[in-house]
Amino acid sequence: MSLGARSRAVLASLGTLGLCLSLAAAVSPASAAGGTPTTPTQLFNGNRSCSTDADRPTYLWAGNNVVVEGVPGTTDTTDNSPVTVRYQVWPVTDPSQTRTVTHDRATPGFEATSLLPNEMLADGQTYAWRAQTVAGGAASDWSVPCYVTIDDTLPASTPTISSPNYPPNQWNQGGDPVKFTLNANGTDDVAGFQYSWTGSLESIVLADIGDHGIPQPRDPYANPGHFIRADATGGSATVDLVPPYGGAVTLWVRSLDRALNPSEATSYRFYVSPTPPTITPADPSPAFGDTTTFTLRPAAALQSKSPVVSYSVHTINGPDGDRTFDVPAAADGTATTELTMDGITGEHVEVTSKSADGWVSDPASWDIDYDTTPTVASDVYPENGSGGGVGVPGTFTFTPKVKGIVSYTYSFNTEPEVTVAAGADGTAHIDWAPSSDGSYDLQVYATTRSGIQLATCDYSFAVN
């Protein structure tokens, strides 16, 4: 089956694998124009690495065909003339059933793909395949065979899930990682398990594609946050996990066979008592702009199980956006940190603790709200009222509600903004005369000495 030109499948009517080798002999081994063809390298099947061990084949699902590929070349690395890559495949139990597929006009140095004949790939059977470069009437040596076993059957049973320290469907004290035992439940080809706290068991990415189209296979079991191998095929696995939150928690699990075919998912539901730390400010009602020391203390149940070693502090809606930083804990699990009250609508803090055994607590929160809009007043043009007239001047006074104001920026009816300096007492006065009657909207915000632009005041009025 050619991917470079028209599809074709050639059935070699040969009695033995040794006779199959005569296909290479039918092409002259002499040097081709541009160099001698070299044996393809970087062999992959189904985006997984080639196994050259007949006793340890690569297991593949063939529902979407099996793609084989290799990088062809010639001894003249400066010549990029197209070459042909020939692939042979045969059942290991009957080499006489050899089939040949080709990729015509392949580029030397780049992966050349082809499809093994799907109609010959039987579930549960093991096949060998190999690759050869053909160019200018010459052919390279064959590659060593790669071995694949077709597995189109999904695991028949869902896994079983048990935990000795967090029984299902009841409340449990948090603080210790949850020890789960996952079992293949009698399905003898299960190689491992995939799990998630969210219920979303995403599709498994087998490989990334690198330079020259060369696959970079991924081992899902290298991600211990979501996968674990069974202790033996058809066996079980034990994993320690920290739930992402307290309250009702569910772990979702499915089995994976050697071809990474998944079973149906099953779940384990249990309940965890919340374990948030406490947050205590030295000043319970700090003003905007104040810097206050906060003391962080762990939940007593956590400290008794495994000492708290740090806190993650998350501040929300500050002048530079949200911010997260870590604070180390003392031996007794407490910690202190200083926070400046600089959120233009208030200060919002969330804190989680982390224990030596990896447990992360539920978040605790502390909040205080501020009104940082300036006060606007006018004797001629009162807010939500009417007054003055076209060309009649009026004075507007801007007064701060917080300290440290150095200027005000204002605009009438979305005209270009104007900035005026604040006086020593933080106030400012402007004189303004309207050019037309009707409704007006004055928008004003203050700027602090540290450059923070505070919340905007909308002041509406009408001109007679």
C-alpha positions as a Markdown table, in Angstrom:
| # | Residue | x | y | z |
|---|---|---|---|---|
| 1 | Met | 0.0 | 0.0 | 0.0 |
| 2 | Ser | 1.9 | 3.0 | -1.2 |
| 3 | Leu | 1.5 | 6.4 | 0.5 |
| 4 | Gly | 3.6 | 8.2 | -2.1 |
| 5 | Ala | 1.8 | 7.1 | -5.2 |
| 6 | Arg | -1.1 | 4.7 | -6.0 |
| 7 | Ser | -2.0 | 2.1 | -3.5 |
| 8 | Arg | -0.8 | -1.4 | -4.1 |
| 9 | Ala | -0.3 | -4.6 | -2.2 |
| 10 | Val | 2.1 | -7.3 | -3.3 |
| 11 | Leu | 1.6 | -10.9 | -2.0 |
| 12 | Ala | 4.9 | -12.8 | -2.2 |
| 13 | Ser | 4.1 | -16.4 | -3.0 |
| 14 | Leu | 7.0 | -17.7 | -1.0 |
| 15 | Gly | 7.3 | -20.8 | 1.1 |
| 16 | Thr | 9.8 | -19.7 | 3.6 |
| 17 | Leu | 11.2 | -16.5 | 5.1 |
| 18 | Gly | 14.5 | -17.4 | 3.4 |
| 19 | Leu | 12.8 | -17.2 | 0.1 |
| 20 | Cys | 11.4 | -13.8 | 0.9 |
| 21 | Leu | 14.9 | -12.5 | 1.0 |
| 22 | Ser | 15.1 | -13.1 | -2.7 |
| 23 | Leu | 13.1 | -9.9 | -3.2 |
| 24 | Ala | 16.2 | -8.0 | -2.2 |
| 25 | Ala | 18.4 | -10.1 | -4.5 |
| 26 | Ala | 16.1 | -9.1 | -7.4 |
| 27 | Val | 17.4 | -5.5 | -7.2 |
| 28 | Ser | 21.1 | -4.8 | -8.0 |
| 29 | Pro | 23.2 | -4.2 | -4.8 |
| 30 | Ala | 25.4 | -1.9 | -6.9 |
| 31 | Ser | 25.7 | 1.8 | -6.0 |
| 32 | Ala | 22.7 | 3.9 | -7.1 |
| 33 | Ala | 23.1 | 7.3 | -8.8 |
| 34 | Gly | 23.7 | 9.7 | -6.0 |
| 35 | Gly | 25.0 | 7.1 | -3.6 |
| 36 | Thr | 24.3 | 3.6 | -2.2 |
| 37 | Pro | 20.9 | 3.2 | -0.5 |
| 38 | Thr | 21.3 | 2.7 | 3.3 |
| 39 | Thr | 19.1 | 0.6 | 5.6 |
| 40 | Pro | 16.3 | 2.6 | 7.1 |
| 41 | Thr | 16.7 | 3.8 | 10.6 |
| 42 | Gln | 14.4 | 5.2 | 13.2 |
| 43 | Leu | 11.8 | 2.4 | 12.9 |
| 44 | Phe | 8.4 | 2.9 | 14.6 |
| 45 | Asn | 5.1 | 1.2 | 14.5 |
| 46 | Gly | 1.9 | 3.0 | 15.6 |
| 47 | Asn | 4.1 | 5.9 | 16.8 |
| 48 | Arg | 5.7 | 3.4 | 19.3 |
| 49 | Ser | 9.2 | 2.2 | 19.2 |
| 50 | Cys | 10.1 | -0.9 | 17.2 |
| 51 | Ser | 10.8 | -4.0 | 19.3 |
| 52 | Thr | 13.5 | -6.3 | 17.9 |
| 53 | Asp | 12.8 | -8.9 | 20.6 |
| 54 | Ala | 10.4 | -11.6 | 19.3 |
| 55 | Asp | 9.6 | -12.5 | 22.9 |
| 56 | Arg | 8.7 | -8.9 | 23.8 |
| 57 | Pro | 6.7 | -7.5 | 20.9 |
| 58 | Thr | 5.0 | -4.1 | 20.9 |
| 59 | Tyr | 1.3 | -4.5 | 21.4 |
| 60 | Leu | -0.8 | -2.3 | 19.1 |
| 61 | Trp | -4.5 | -1.6 | 18.4 |
| 62 | Ala | -5.1 | -2.1 | 14.7 |
| 63 | Gly | -8.6 | -0.5 | 14.5 |
| 64 | Asn | -7.2 | 2.5 | 12.6 |
| 65 | Asn | -4.6 | 0.4 | 10.7 |
| 66 | Val | -1.0 | 0.0 | 11.8 |
| 67 | Val | 1.4 | 2.7 | 10.5 |
| 68 | Val | 5.0 | 1.6 | 10.0 |
| 69 | Glu | 7.8 | 4.0 | 9.3 |
| 70 | Gly | 11.5 | 4.4 | 8.9 |
| 71 | Val | 14.0 | 7.0 | 7.8 |
| 72 | Pro | 15.6 | 6.0 | 4.4 |
| 73 | Gly | 18.9 | 7.4 | 3.1 |
| 74 | Thr | 21.8 | 7.0 | 0.8 |
| 75 | Thr | 25.6 | 7.3 | 1.3 |
| 76 | Asp | 25.4 | 10.7 | -0.6 |
| 77 | Thr | 23.9 | 12.9 | 2.1 |
| 78 | Thr | 23.9 | 15.9 | -0.2 |
| 79 | Asp | 21.5 | 14.2 | -2.7 |
| 80 | Asn | 17.8 | 14.6 | -1.8 |
| 81 | Ser | 16.5 | 12.7 | -4.8 |
| 82 | Pro | 13.4 | 10.7 | -3.9 |
| 83 | Val | 13.8 | 7.0 | -2.9 |
| 84 | Thr | 11.4 | 4.2 | -2.3 |
| 85 | Val | 11.0 | 2.5 | 1.1 |
| 86 | Arg | 9.8 | -1.1 | 0.9 |
| 87 | Tyr | 8.2 | -2.8 | 4.0 |
| 88 | Gln | 7.7 | -6.5 | 4.4 |
| 89 | Val | 5.3 | -8.0 | 7.0 |
| 90 | Trp | 4.6 | -11.6 | 7.9 |
| 91 | Pro | 2.9 | -13.6 | 10.6 |
| 92 | Val | 5.6 | -15.1 | 12.8 |
| 93 | Thr | 3.8 | -18.4 | 12.7 |
| 94 | Asp | 3.7 | -18.5 | 8.9 |
| 95 | Pro | 6.5 | -16.5 | 7.1 |
| 96 | Ser | 5.2 | -17.8 | 3.8 |
| 97 | Gln | 2.4 | -15.3 | 4.1 |
| 98 | Thr | 4.7 | -12.3 | 3.5 |
| 99 | Arg | 3.2 | -9.1 | 2.1 |
| 100 | Thr | 5.0 | -6.1 | 0.8 |
| 101 | Val | 4.0 | -2.4 | 0.9 |
| 102 | Thr | 5.9 | 0.6 | -0.3 |
| 103 | His | 6.3 | 4.3 | 0.1 |
| 104 | Asp | 7.3 | 5.8 | -3.2 |
| 105 | Arg | 9.1 | 9.1 | -3.6 |
| 106 | Ala | 10.2 | 9.3 | 0.0 |
| 107 | Thr | 12.6 | 12.0 | 1.0 |
| 108 | Pro | 16.0 | 10.8 | 2.3 |
| 109 | Gly | 16.5 | 11.7 | 6.0 |
| 110 | Phe | 12.7 | 12.0 | 6.7 |
| 111 | Glu | 10.3 | 9.4 | 8.1 |
| 112 | Ala | 8.5 | 7.5 | 5.3 |
| 113 | Thr | 5.2 | 5.9 | 6.4 |
| 114 | Ser | 3.1 | 3.1 | 5.1 |
| 115 | Leu | 0.2 | 1.0 | 6.2 |
| 116 | Leu | 0.4 | -2.7 | 6.9 |
| 117 | Pro | -2.4 | -4.5 | 5.1 |
| 118 | Asn | -5.2 | -4.3 | 7.6 |
| 119 | Glu | -7.0 | -7.3 | 6.2 |
| 120 | Met | -4.1 | -9.6 | 7.3 |
| 121 | Leu | -3.8 | -8.2 | 10.9 |
| 122 | Ala | -5.7 | -10.6 | 13.1 |
| 123 | Asp | -6.5 | -9.9 | 16.7 |
| 124 | Gly | -4.1 | -11.7 | 19.1 |
| 125 | Gln | -1.6 | -12.6 | 16.3 |
| 126 | Thr | 2.1 | -11.5 | 16.3 |
| 127 | Tyr | 3.7 | -10.2 | 13.2 |
| 128 | Ala | 7.2 | -9.2 | 12.1 |
| 129 | Trp | 8.1 | -6.4 | 9.7 |
| 130 | Arg | 11.2 | -4.9 | 8.2 |
| 131 | Ala | 12.3 | -2.1 | 6.0 |
| 132 | Gln | 14.6 | -1.5 | 3.0 |
| 133 | Thr | 15.6 | 1.5 | 0.9 |
| 134 | Val | 15.5 | 1.2 | -2.9 |
| 135 | Ala | 17.0 | 3.9 | -5.2 |
| 136 | Gly | 18.3 | 3.9 | -8.8 |
| 137 | Gly | 18.0 | 0.2 | -9.3 |
| 138 | Ala | 19.9 | -0.6 | -6.0 |
| 139 | Ala | 18.6 | -1.7 | -2.7 |
| 140 | Ser | 20.0 | -1.6 | 0.9 |
| 141 | Asp | 20.1 | -4.4 | 3.3 |
| 142 | Trp | 16.9 | -5.1 | 5.2 |
| 143 | Ser | 16.5 | -3.8 | 8.7 |
| 144 | Val | 16.3 | -6.1 | 11.6 |
| 145 | Pro | 12.7 | -7.3 | 12.1 |
| 146 | Cys | 10.3 | -5.4 | 14.4 |
| 147 | Tyr | 7.7 | -7.5 | 16.2 |
| 148 | Val | 4.1 | -6.4 | 16.9 |
| 149 | Thr | 1.2 | -8.2 | 18.5 |
| 150 | Ile | -2.3 | -7.0 | 17.4 |
| 151 | Asp | -4.7 | -6.3 | 20.4 |
| 152 | Asp | -8.1 | -5.1 | 19.3 |
| 153 | Thr | -9.9 | -6.3 | 22.4 |
| 154 | Leu | -10.5 | -3.9 | 25.3 |
| 155 | Pro | -10.2 | -5.1 | 28.9 |
| 156 | Ala | -13.3 | -6.9 | 29.7 |
| 157 | Ser | -13.7 | -5.9 | 33.4 |
| 158 | Thr | -13.4 | -2.6 | 35.2 |
| 159 | Pro | -10.7 | -2.5 | 37.8 |
| 160 | Thr | -11.5 | -2.8 | 41.5 |
| 161 | Ile | -10.5 | 0.0 | 43.9 |
| 162 | Ser | -9.9 | -0.2 | 47.7 |
| 163 | Ser | -8.3 | 1.9 | 50.4 |
| 164 | Pro | -7.2 | 0.8 | 53.9 |
| 165 | Asn | -7.1 | 4.3 | 55.3 |
| 166 | Tyr | -10.0 | 6.1 | 53.6 |
| 167 | Pro | -13.0 | 3.8 | 53.6 |
| 168 | Pro | -15.6 | 4.5 | 51.0 |
| 169 | Asn | -18.9 | 6.5 | 51.6 |
| 170 | Gln | -17.9 | 7.8 | 55.0 |
| 171 | Trp | -16.1 | 10.8 | 56.5 |
| 172 | Asn | -12.3 | 10.5 | 57.1 |
| 173 | Gln | -9.9 | 12.7 | 58.8 |
| 174 | Gly | -7.6 | 14.3 | 56.2 |
| 175 | Gly | -3.8 | 14.6 | 56.6 |
| 176 | Asp | -2.5 | 11.3 | 55.3 |
| 177 | Pro | -2.2 | 10.5 | 51.6 |
| 178 | Val | -4.9 | 8.1 | 50.5 |
| 179 | Lys | -3.5 | 4.6 | 49.8 |
| 180 | Phe | -5.3 | 3.0 | 46.9 |
| 181 | Thr | -5.0 | -0.5 | 45.6 |
| 182 | Leu | -6.1 | -0.9 | 42.0 |
| 183 | Asn | -6.7 | -4.4 | 40.8 |
| 184 | Ala | -7.2 | -5.8 | 37.2 |
| 185 | Asn | -10.2 | -7.7 | 38.5 |
| 186 | Gly | -9.4 | -10.9 | 36.6 |
| 187 | Thr | -8.5 | -9.3 | 33.2 |
| 188 | Asp | -5.2 | -11.1 | 32.5 |
| 189 | Asp | -3.7 | -8.6 | 30.0 |
| 190 | Val | -4.0 | -5.4 | 32.1 |
| 191 | Ala | -0.6 | -3.7 | 32.2 |
| 192 | Gly | -1.5 | -0.6 | 34.3 |
| 193 | Phe | -4.1 | 1.9 | 35.3 |
| 194 | Gln | -5.1 | 5.5 | 34.5 |
| 195 | Tyr | -6.8 | 7.6 | 37.2 |
| 196 | Ser | -8.2 | 11.1 | 37.7 |
| 197 | Trp | -9.9 | 13.2 | 40.4 |
| 198 | Thr | -12.0 | 15.1 | 37.9 |
| 199 | Gly | -13.7 | 12.3 | 36.0 |
| 200 | Ser | -12.0 | 13.3 | 32.8 |
| 201 | Leu | -9.8 | 10.4 | 31.7 |
| 202 | Glu | -8.2 | 11.9 | 28.6 |
| 203 | Ser | -7.0 | 10.2 | 25.5 |
| 204 | Ile | -3.5 | 8.9 | 25.7 |
| 205 | Val | -0.9 | 10.7 | 23.5 |
| 206 | Leu | 1.5 | 8.1 | 22.2 |
| 207 | Ala | 4.1 | 10.4 | 20.8 |
| 208 | Asp | 5.2 | 13.8 | 19.9 |
| 209 | Ile | 6.5 | 14.3 | 16.4 |
| 210 | Gly | 10.0 | 15.8 | 16.2 |
| 211 | Asp | 12.4 | 16.9 | 13.5 |
| 212 | His | 12.2 | 15.1 | 10.2 |
| 213 | Gly | 8.9 | 13.6 | 11.2 |
| 214 | Ile | 10.6 | 11.3 | 13.8 |
| 215 | Pro | 8.2 | 10.2 | 16.6 |
| 216 | Gln | 9.2 | 10.8 | 20.2 |
| 217 | Pro | 7.2 | 8.2 | 22.0 |
| 218 | Arg | 5.7 | 9.1 | 25.4 |
| 219 | Asp | 5.5 | 6.6 | 28.2 |
| 220 | Pro | 2.3 | 7.4 | 30.0 |
| 221 | Tyr | 3.5 | 5.7 | 33.1 |
| 222 | Ala | 6.2 | 8.3 | 33.4 |
| 223 | Asn | 3.4 | 10.6 | 34.7 |
| 224 | Pro | 2.7 | 9.3 | 38.2 |
| 225 | Gly | 0.0 | 11.9 | 38.7 |
| 226 | His | -2.4 | 9.9 | 36.4 |
| 227 | Phe | -0.8 | 6.5 | 35.5 |
| 228 | Ile | 0.7 | 3.6 | 37.3 |
| 229 | Arg | 2.0 | 0.2 | 36.1 |
| 230 | Ala | 0.6 | -3.0 | 37.5 |
| 231 | Asp | 3.0 | -5.2 | 39.4 |
| 232 | Ala | 2.5 | -7.9 | 36.8 |
| 233 | Thr | 0.4 | -8.3 | 33.7 |
| 234 | Gly | -3.2 | -8.8 | 35.0 |
| 235 | Gly | -2.0 | -7.8 | 38.5 |
| 236 | Ser | -2.5 | -4.8 | 40.8 |
| 237 | Ala | -0.8 | -1.5 | 41.8 |
| 238 | Thr | -0.7 | 0.5 | 45.0 |
| 239 | Val | -0.5 | 4.3 | 44.8 |
| 240 | Asp | -0.6 | 7.1 | 47.4 |
| 241 | Leu | -2.6 | 10.1 | 46.3 |
| 242 | Val | -3.5 | 13.5 | 47.9 |
| 243 | Pro | -7.1 | 14.5 | 47.1 |
| 244 | Pro | -7.4 | 18.0 | 45.6 |
| 245 | Tyr | -9.9 | 19.2 | 48.2 |
| 246 | Gly | -11.9 | 18.2 | 51.2 |
| 247 | Gly | -15.5 | 17.2 | 51.4 |
| 248 | Ala | -17.0 | 14.6 | 48.9 |
| 249 | Val | -14.1 | 13.3 | 46.8 |
| 250 | Thr | -14.2 | 10.8 | 43.9 |
| 251 | Leu | -11.4 | 9.0 | 42.2 |
| 252 | Trp | -12.0 | 7.7 | 38.7 |
| 253 | Val | -10.0 | 4.7 | 37.4 |
| 254 | Arg | -9.8 | 2.6 | 34.3 |
| 255 | Ser | -7.5 | -0.4 | 33.3 |
| 256 | Leu | -5.1 | -0.3 | 30.4 |
| 257 | Asp | -3.9 | -3.3 | 28.5 |
| 258 | Arg | -0.5 | -3.7 | 26.8 |
| 259 | Ala | -1.8 | -1.9 | 23.7 |
| 260 | Leu | -3.0 | 0.9 | 26.0 |
| 261 | Asn | -6.6 | 0.0 | 25.2 |
| 262 | Pro | -8.8 | 1.2 | 28.1 |
| 263 | Ser | -11.5 | -0.5 | 30.1 |
| 264 | Glu | -14.7 | 1.2 | 31.1 |
| 265 | Ala | -14.1 | 3.6 | 34.1 |
| 266 | Thr | -15.1 | 2.9 | 37.6 |
| 267 | Ser | -15.1 | 5.2 | 40.7 |
| 268 | Tyr | -14.4 | 5.3 | 44.4 |
| 269 | Arg | -16.2 | 7.9 | 46.5 |
| 270 | Phe | -15.2 | 9.0 | 50.0 |
| 271 | Tyr | -15.4 | 12.1 | 52.3 |
| 272 | Val | -12.5 | 14.1 | 53.7 |
| 273 | Ser | -12.9 | 16.5 | 56.7 |
| 274 | Pro | -11.7 | 20.0 | 55.6 |
| 275 | Thr | -8.2 | 21.0 | 56.9 |
| 276 | Pro | -7.7 | 24.7 | 56.2 |
| 277 | Pro | -5.2 | 26.7 | 58.1 |
| 278 | Thr | -6.1 | 29.9 | 60.0 |
| 279 | Ile | -5.1 | 33.4 | 58.9 |
| 280 | Thr | -4.7 | 36.1 | 61.6 |
| 281 | Pro | -3.7 | 39.7 | 60.7 |
| 282 | Ala | -1.9 | 41.8 | 63.4 |
| 283 | Asp | -4.4 | 44.6 | 62.6 |
| 284 | Pro | -7.9 | 43.2 | 62.1 |
| 285 | Ser | -9.0 | 46.2 | 60.0 |
| 286 | Pro | -6.0 | 47.5 | 58.1 |
| 287 | Ala | -6.5 | 50.6 | 55.9 |
| 288 | Phe | -5.7 | 50.7 | 52.2 |
| 289 | Gly | -2.0 | 51.2 | 51.8 |
| 290 | Asp | -1.1 | 49.7 | 55.2 |
| 291 | Thr | 1.4 | 46.9 | 55.5 |
| 292 | Thr | 0.2 | 44.2 | 58.0 |
| 293 | Thr | 1.8 | 41.1 | 59.4 |
| 294 | Phe | -0.3 | 37.9 | 59.0 |
| 295 | Thr | 0.2 | 34.8 | 61.1 |
| 296 | Leu | -0.5 | 31.4 | 59.5 |
| 297 | Arg | -1.3 | 28.4 | 61.7 |
| 298 | Pro | -2.0 | 24.8 | 60.6 |
| 299 | Ala | -5.0 | 22.8 | 61.4 |
| 300 | Ala | -4.3 | 20.8 | 64.5 |
| 301 | Ala | -5.2 | 17.5 | 62.9 |
| 302 | Leu | -2.7 | 18.1 | 60.1 |
| 303 | Gln | 0.2 | 19.0 | 62.4 |
| 304 | Ser | -0.3 | 15.9 | 64.5 |
| 305 | Lys | -0.2 | 13.6 | 61.4 |
| 306 | Ser | 2.6 | 15.2 | 59.5 |
| 307 | Pro | 4.3 | 18.6 | 60.2 |
| 308 | Val | 3.3 | 21.5 | 58.0 |
| 309 | Val | 6.4 | 22.7 | 56.2 |
| 310 | Ser | 5.1 | 25.6 | 54.1 |
| 311 | Tyr | 2.2 | 27.7 | 53.0 |
| 312 | Ser | 1.1 | 28.9 | 49.6 |
| 313 | Val | -0.3 | 32.5 | 49.7 |
| 314 | His | -2.5 | 33.7 | 46.9 |
| 315 | Thr | -3.5 | 37.3 | 46.7 |
| 316 | Ile | -6.3 | 38.3 | 44.3 |
| 317 | Asn | -7.0 | 41.5 | 42.3 |
| 318 | Gly | -3.9 | 43.4 | 43.3 |
| 319 | Pro | -2.6 | 46.3 | 41.1 |
| 320 | Asp | -0.3 | 43.8 | 39.2 |
| 321 | Gly | -2.9 | 41.1 | 39.0 |
| 322 | Asp | -3.1 | 37.9 | 41.1 |
| 323 | Arg | 0.1 | 36.8 | 42.9 |
| 324 | Thr | 1.1 | 33.5 | 44.5 |
| 325 | Phe | 4.2 | 32.9 | 46.7 |
| 326 | Asp | 5.4 | 30.3 | 49.3 |
| 327 | Val | 6.2 | 31.0 | 52.9 |
| 328 | Pro | 8.3 | 28.4 | 54.9 |
| 329 | Ala | 6.9 | 27.2 | 58.2 |
| 330 | Ala | 8.6 | 27.0 | 61.5 |
| 331 | Ala | 9.0 | 23.7 | 63.4 |
| 332 | Asp | 5.6 | 24.2 | 65.1 |
| 333 | Gly | 4.0 | 24.7 | 61.7 |
| 334 | Thr | 3.3 | 28.4 | 62.0 |
| 335 | Ala | 4.6 | 31.2 | 59.7 |
| 336 | Thr | 4.3 | 34.9 | 59.3 |
| 337 | Thr | 4.2 | 37.1 | 56.2 |
| 338 | Glu | 3.7 | 40.8 | 55.5 |
| 339 | Leu | 1.1 | 42.0 | 53.0 |
| 340 | Thr | 0.4 | 45.5 | 51.8 |
| 341 | Met | -3.2 | 46.4 | 51.3 |
| 342 | Asp | -3.1 | 47.5 | 47.7 |
| 343 | Gly | -6.1 | 46.0 | 46.0 |
| 344 | Ile | -8.2 | 48.8 | 44.5 |
| 345 | Thr | -11.5 | 47.2 | 45.6 |
| 346 | Gly | -10.2 | 45.3 | 48.6 |
| 347 | Glu | -7.7 | 42.7 | 49.7 |
| 348 | His | -8.5 | 39.0 | 49.1 |
| 349 | Val | -6.1 | 36.4 | 50.4 |
| 350 | Glu | -6.2 | 32.5 | 50.1 |
| 351 | Val | -3.8 | 30.3 | 51.9 |
| 352 | Thr | -3.1 | 26.5 | 51.8 |
| 353 | Ser | -0.7 | 24.6 | 53.9 |
| 354 | Lys | 1.6 | 21.8 | 52.7 |
| 355 | Ser | 2.7 | 18.9 | 55.0 |
| 356 | Ala | 5.9 | 16.9 | 54.9 |
| 357 | Asp | 4.0 | 13.9 | 53.5 |
| 358 | Gly | 2.8 | 16.0 | 50.6 |
| 359 | Trp | -0.7 | 16.7 | 51.9 |
| 360 | Val | -2.1 | 20.0 | 50.7 |
| 361 | Ser | -4.9 | 21.5 | 52.8 |
| 362 | Asp | -8.1 | 23.1 | 51.8 |
| 363 | Pro | -7.7 | 26.9 | 51.3 |
| 364 | Ala | -8.5 | 29.4 | 54.0 |
| 365 | Ser | -9.5 | 32.9 | 53.0 |
| 366 | Trp | -9.3 | 36.4 | 54.5 |
| 367 | Asp | -11.0 | 39.4 | 52.9 |
| 368 | Ile | -11.4 | 43.1 | 53.4 |
| 369 | Asp | -13.2 | 45.5 | 51.1 |
| 370 | Tyr | -12.3 | 49.1 | 50.2 |
| 371 | Asp | -13.9 | 52.0 | 48.4 |
| 372 | Thr | -11.1 | 53.8 | 46.7 |
| 373 | Thr | -13.2 | 56.0 | 44.4 |
| 374 | Pro | -12.8 | 59.7 | 45.1 |
| 375 | Thr | -15.6 | 61.8 | 46.3 |
| 376 | Val | -16.8 | 64.4 | 43.7 |
| 377 | Ala | -18.8 | 67.5 | 44.6 |
| 378 | Ser | -19.9 | 70.6 | 42.7 |
| 379 | Asp | -22.0 | 73.6 | 43.9 |
| 380 | Val | -23.2 | 74.4 | 40.4 |
| 381 | Tyr | -23.6 | 70.9 | 38.9 |
| 382 | Pro | -24.9 | 68.6 | 41.6 |
| 383 | Glu | -24.7 | 64.8 | 41.2 |
| 384 | Asn | -27.9 | 63.2 | 39.7 |
| 385 | Gly | -29.3 | 66.8 | 39.5 |
| 386 | Ser | -29.3 | 69.7 | 37.1 |
| 387 | Gly | -27.9 | 73.2 | 37.2 |
| 388 | Gly | -25.8 | 75.8 | 35.5 |
| 389 | Gly | -26.1 | 76.3 | 31.8 |
| 390 | Val | -24.2 | 76.5 | 28.5 |
| 391 | Gly | -21.0 | 78.5 | 29.2 |
| 392 | Val | -21.7 | 78.7 | 33.0 |
| 393 | Pro | -18.5 | 77.7 | 34.9 |
| 394 | Gly | -18.7 | 75.3 | 37.8 |
| 395 | Thr | -16.1 | 74.1 | 40.3 |
| 396 | Phe | -15.6 | 70.3 | 40.9 |
| 397 | Thr | -13.8 | 69.2 | 44.0 |
| 398 | Phe | -12.1 | 65.8 | 44.2 |
| 399 | Thr | -11.6 | 64.4 | 47.7 |
| 400 | Pro | -9.8 | 61.1 | 48.5 |
| 401 | Lys | -11.1 | 58.3 | 50.6 |
| 402 | Val | -7.6 | 56.7 | 51.0 |
| 403 | Lys | -4.2 | 58.2 | 51.9 |
| 404 | Gly | -1.3 | 58.8 | 49.6 |
| 405 | Ile | -3.1 | 60.4 | 46.6 |
| 406 | Val | -0.9 | 62.5 | 44.3 |
| 407 | Ser | -3.2 | 63.2 | 41.3 |
| 408 | Tyr | -6.6 | 62.7 | 39.8 |
| 409 | Thr | -7.5 | 61.9 | 36.2 |
| 410 | Tyr | -10.9 | 62.9 | 34.8 |
| 411 | Ser | -12.9 | 63.0 | 31.6 |
| 412 | Phe | -16.3 | 64.5 | 30.7 |
| 413 | Asn | -18.4 | 62.4 | 28.4 |
| 414 | Thr | -15.4 | 60.2 | 27.2 |
| 415 | Glu | -13.4 | 63.3 | 26.1 |
| 416 | Pro | -9.6 | 63.0 | 26.3 |
| 417 | Glu | -8.5 | 62.4 | 29.9 |
| 418 | Val | -6.9 | 65.2 | 31.9 |
| 419 | Thr | -4.7 | 64.7 | 35.0 |
| 420 | Val | -4.4 | 67.3 | 37.8 |
| 421 | Ala | -2.1 | 67.2 | 40.8 |
| 422 | Ala | -3.6 | 66.8 | 44.3 |
| 423 | Gly | -2.8 | 69.3 | 47.0 |
| 424 | Ala | -1.0 | 68.5 | 50.3 |
| 425 | Asp | -4.3 | 67.4 | 51.8 |
| 426 | Gly | -5.0 | 65.0 | 48.8 |
| 427 | Thr | -7.8 | 67.2 | 47.3 |
| 428 | Ala | -8.0 | 68.8 | 43.9 |
| 429 | His | -10.3 | 71.5 | 42.3 |
| 430 | Ile | -11.1 | 72.0 | 38.6 |
| 431 | Asp | -13.2 | 74.6 | 36.9 |
| 432 | Trp | -15.3 | 73.6 | 33.9 |
| 433 | Ala | -17.9 | 75.2 | 31.7 |
| 434 | Pro | -20.2 | 73.1 | 29.4 |
| 435 | Ser | -20.4 | 73.9 | 25.7 |
| 436 | Ser | -23.9 | 72.4 | 25.3 |
| 437 | Asp | -26.9 | 71.4 | 27.5 |
| 438 | Gly | -28.0 | 67.9 | 28.2 |
| 439 | Ser | -26.7 | 64.9 | 30.2 |
| 440 | Tyr | -23.0 | 64.6 | 31.3 |
| 441 | Asp | -21.0 | 61.8 | 32.8 |
| 442 | Leu | -17.8 | 62.7 | 34.7 |
| 443 | Gln | -15.4 | 59.9 | 35.3 |
| 444 | Val | -12.6 | 60.4 | 37.9 |
| 445 | Tyr | -9.9 | 58.1 | 39.4 |
| 446 | Ala | -7.1 | 58.9 | 41.8 |
| 447 | Thr | -3.4 | 57.7 | 41.6 |
| 448 | Thr | -1.3 | 57.0 | 44.6 |
| 449 | Arg | 2.2 | 57.9 | 45.4 |
| 450 | Ser | 3.3 | 54.4 | 44.4 |
| 451 | Gly | 1.6 | 54.7 | 41.0 |
| 452 | Ile | -1.6 | 52.6 | 41.7 |
| 453 | Gln | -4.6 | 53.8 | 39.7 |
| 454 | Leu | -7.6 | 53.4 | 42.0 |
| 455 | Ala | -11.3 | 52.7 | 41.2 |
| 456 | Thr | -13.2 | 55.1 | 39.0 |
| 457 | Cys | -16.1 | 57.3 | 40.2 |
| 458 | Asp | -19.0 | 58.0 | 37.8 |
| 459 | Tyr | -20.6 | 61.3 | 38.5 |
| 460 | Ser | -23.7 | 62.1 | 36.4 |
| 461 | Phe | -25.5 | 65.4 | 36.1 |
| 462 | Ala | -27.5 | 67.5 | 33.6 |
| 463 | Val | -26.8 | 71.0 | 32.2 |
| 464 | Asn | -29.8 | 73.3 | 32.0 |
